[in-house]
Amino acid sequence: MAYSDFTLDAVTKQFQIHQKMSSLFVETELILASDWLRQSLEHGKRLALFSGNEKARSEFIIAPIMVEIEQVFGNQIAIFSGKNLEGDKEQGLTGECDFILTQGAKSLTIQNPILALVEAKKADIELGLGQCVAQMVGARLMNARQDVNHPIYGCVTTGEDWQFLKLEEQILYIDCDRYYINQVDKILGCLQSIIKLSINN
């Protein structure tokens, strides 16, 4: 097995995780998107629409948002795209991740993951939840090997829709709210909250 083989039901049963709906970002402040990001998204949405596949959404919509948040935090975080995250191969917690956001300065290898972001296949958020949670469990195991213990966040996105998750102990918190690309200032605010909480933990 690999991350992409997990359904939400399978991963929560295998790792004895309990689901709970919760409002994760009640008091989150907005981050005003730069002119560069707004222009990139305006053009990128059109390109992704005509391309009609996950790769296009990743390149034209998701990647610019990740670049923007990286610019906000500089050397405090690093973003990896298409890298393998080796959690525990024997348990199926292995495979390539769409995006992994880590705490600390840029490096060639993944260290101290904070957030796993999954591009929803077939533009279906629910289909991506199992894969995302499996990556979150893998990220937590990687952190444990480095004596790092903080909640792991996840996000499944179509590019247009964004669903956030948090894994703390054996509880998977699923955000009651779903955010949309026309709320990019809120999406950036959620990402900022995740990073600040992880850095201060």
VOMAR-108424 format. One record per residue (C-alpha): residue in one letter; z, x, y. Coordinates in steps of 0.1 Angstrom, whole numbers, plus 5000, padded with zeros to 4 digits. Layout:
// residues N
aZXY
...
// end
This chain:
// residues 201
m500050005000
a499650095037
y500849935069
s497749715071
d498549565037
f501749405047
t502149035057
l505148935078
d506648755047
a506149065025
v507649315049
t510649115058
k511449045021
q510949395010
f513149545037
q515649255039
i514849185075
h515948855092
q513848695118
k515148555151
m513348405181
s514648545213
s513748595250
l513348975252
f512449015288
v514348755308
e515148975338
t512149205336
e510649315370
l506949305376
i505049625380
l502049585403
a498949705386
s497049975404
d493649905419
w492150135392
l493649925364
r492649595379
q489049715383
s489049865348
l490349535333
e487849325352
h484949535339
g486549595305
k487049225297
r483349155302
l482449455280
a484849345253
l483648985254
f480049085247
s481049345221
g483249095203
n485249335181
e488749495179
k487449845188
a485949715220
r489249535230
s491149855223
e488950075244
f488249845273
i491449645277
i494449795258
a493750165265
p493650125303
i497049955302
m498550225281
v497150495305
e498650305334
i502150295319
e501850665309
q501150755345
v504250565356
f506550765334
g504751105332
n506351355309
q509051105297
i506650945272
a503651025251
i500950785237
f499150845205
s496050655193
g494750645158
k497450885144
n499050855110
l502750755111
e504450875079
g507450655074
d507850645036
k504650665015
e506350544983
q507350225000
g503850175015
l505050275050
t502050505058
g498750485075
e496950505108
c498450325139
d496350175167
f498850305193
i502250465191
l504350525222
t507050795219
q509950925239
g509651275254
a506951505266
k503451515251
s503151695218
l500651725190
t502751535165
i504551195167
q508251245175
n510850975184
p508650665183
i509650385206
l506850125203
a504150045177
l501149855191
v498749675168
e495349535177
a495249185162
k492449155136
k490148855140
a491848795174
d494748645154
i498248755165
e499948615134
l497748825111
g498949145128
l502649075127
g503249215092
q501349535099
c503249575132
v506749515116
a505849765088
q505050025114
m508249955132
v510250005100
g508250335094
a509050445130
r512750375124
l512750585092
m510950865111
n513650855138
a516450855113
r515151185099
q515651325134
d519151165138
v517750925164
n518950575164
h517650315189
p515849975186
i512149995178
y509749775197
g506449645186
c503549455201
v500549275186
t497749215210
t494249075211
g493849245244
e494048905261
d497348785244
w500449005240
q503348935215
f506349165217
l508949225189
k512149425186
l513749565154
e517449635157
e519449695125
q518149425101
i517249175127
l513649125139
y513648965173
i510348785181
d509848715218
c509748345226
d507148415253
r503648545248
y501948715278
y498348705288
i496048955304
n496048765337
q499848855337
v499149225335
d501949295360
k504449125336
i502949315306
l503549645325
g507049525333
c507749465296
l506549805287
q508649965314
s511749775302
i511149905266
i510750265278
k513750255301
l516050105275
s514950365249
i515350655273
n518750545284
n519950465248
// end
